[in-house]
Amino acid sequence: MAIHIPAPQPQEDELTAAKRAAGMERGPAGSYPVSICVISTAEEFAAKGQGMLASLPIDAEVNVLLNKQGTTESLSEIDELSEYPKLRVREWTYVGPFSFAEARNHAHDMATHDWVMWLDTDERMVYNQHGDIRQIVQNVPPGYGGIMGMQVSLRTIGRHVTGHDNGRGEYEAIGQCRIYRRSTGARWFGRCHEQIADIIEQAGFRLLPTDVTFVHGGYVIDDRQALIRKLERNTELLLLQCVEMGKQHPMYYAYCEMLVRDMGGLIQLKKQGQ
C-alpha cells in the first residue's frame, strides 16, 4: 500500500504566527467584531490615551467621546483620525452636573458593531486575549446579551484613608459586564458608578461569565488631594442620583450603598486633615 506524505507547507515567520495565534492579525480597518467605546476628557486622553490604544487589537474600531463642561449642550460630528486602529472621535459639551451614563450612551451611539466593549484611558487590554474575545463574541449562545470580565487593579488609595502602608499595595479583581450587545436595547444608567449589567438582565438577557481580563491603573493615586477631589465629585453625583431616581426605583438602595461607601471614605479623609 502506498504511503501518502503531504507536501510541506510554507511557514509563517515567528512574529506573524504569534500575532495570528493571539488574534492580532491585521484585517480590514475596523473589522474586529467589537466596537471599543471610551469616554474621556481631552486632558486625560492626551496623558493616558496612547497607552490604552497600544493595547488594543490593531484592526479595532475605537470610538472616543471627549467631554467638557460648557454653557450650551452640543454633540459634534464624528471625526475619523486614523485607520489602524480605526480611531473615531467626537466631542460632547454638557451643561450642569456631569453624568457618566449619558457620556457612555453617547459613546455607545458611535459604535457600528452590535457588540460593544467599554474601556477607560487608565485601562489596558491583555494582548493574548484579543483572539479569545473574537471567538467569544462569535460563539455566544442565544439569550445572552452581555459578557462578564475581570477588572484587575492595584490599589494604593487605602493608605490615604487608614494612614497605613504595607509597602506591597492591595490587589483586587472586580467582575463587570465589559462587552454587551447594542441590540438588547440596554442603555447605561447612573450619574456616577454607571451600570449596564442590571439593565441587560432587566431586559430579559443573560450574562456570560468569562476570564477576559482588563488591567486598571485608576486606583494608584499618590496625591491625597486628588483622591479627595474624586470622592467629592462622586459623592455629589451620587446624592443627585439618589434624589432623581427616588425610593421606588429598583436600583435605589444599590446607589445608596455606593453613596455611603464613597461618602464614608471622604469623611475619613477630611477628618485626617483637621
QUIMO-V710503 format. One record per pair of residues at least 24 apart in sequence whose C-alpha atoms are under 7 Angstrom apart, sorted by the first residue. I is the first residue (numbers start at 1). J is the second residue. Records with the same first field share a line. If there is no record, write none. Layout:
I = J / J
This chain:
22 = 128 / 129 / 130 / 131
23 = 130 / 131
24 = 57 / 58 / 130 / 131
26 = 58 / 59
27 = 59
28 = 59
29 = 59 / 60 / 83 / 84 / 85 / 86
30 = 59 / 60 / 61 / 85 / 86
31 = 59 / 60
32 = 59 / 60 / 61
33 = 113 / 115 / 134
34 = 113 / 115 / 116 / 117
35 = 60 / 61 / 62 / 111 / 112 / 113 / 115 / 116 / 117
36 = 61 / 62 / 63 / 116 / 117 / 118 / 119
37 = 62 / 63 / 64 / 107 / 108 / 116 / 117 / 118 / 119
38 = 63 / 64 / 65 / 107 / 118 / 119 / 120
39 = 64 / 65 / 66 / 103 / 104 / 107 / 120
40 = 65 / 66 / 67
41 = 66 / 67 / 68
42 = 66
45 = 121
48 = 121 / 122
49 = 121
52 = 121 / 122 / 123 / 124
55 = 124 / 125 / 126 / 127
56 = 125
57 = 130
58 = 84 / 85
59 = 84 / 85 / 86
60 = 85 / 86
61 = 85 / 86 / 87
62 = 86 / 87 / 88
63 = 87 / 88 / 89 / 107 / 110 / 111
64 = 88 / 89 / 90 / 107
65 = 89 / 90 / 91 / 92 / 107
66 = 90 / 91 / 92
67 = 91 / 92 / 93
68 = 92 / 93 / 94
69 = 93 / 94 / 95
70 = 94 / 95
71 = 95
98 = 191
99 = 190 / 191 / 192
100 = 190 / 191 / 192 / 194
101 = 188 / 189 / 190 / 191 / 194
104 = 188
105 = 187 / 188
114 = 181 / 182 / 183
115 = 179 / 180 / 181 / 182
116 = 179 / 180 / 181 / 182
117 = 178 / 179 / 180
118 = 178 / 179
122 = 216 / 217 / 218
123 = 214 / 215 / 216 / 217
124 = 214 / 215 / 216
125 = 214 / 215
126 = 213 / 214
129 = 212
143 = 205 / 206
144 = 205 / 206 / 207 / 208
145 = 180 / 181 / 184 / 200 / 205 / 206 / 207
146 = 177 / 179 / 180 / 181 / 206 / 207 / 208
147 = 177 / 178 / 179 / 180 / 207 / 208 / 209 / 210
148 = 175 / 176 / 177 / 178 / 207 / 208 / 209 / 210
149 = 175 / 176 / 177 / 178 / 209 / 210 / 211 / 212 / 213
150 = 174 / 175 / 176 / 211 / 212 / 213 / 214
151 = 175 / 213 / 214 / 215 / 216
152 = 214 / 215 / 216
153 = 215 / 216 / 217 / 219
154 = 217 / 219 / 220
155 = 219 / 220
156 = 219 / 220 / 221
157 = 219 / 220 / 221
160 = 224
161 = 265 / 268 / 269
190 = 241
191 = 237 / 238 / 241
192 = 234 / 237 / 238
228 = 266
231 = 262 / 266
232 = 266
235 = 259 / 262 / 263
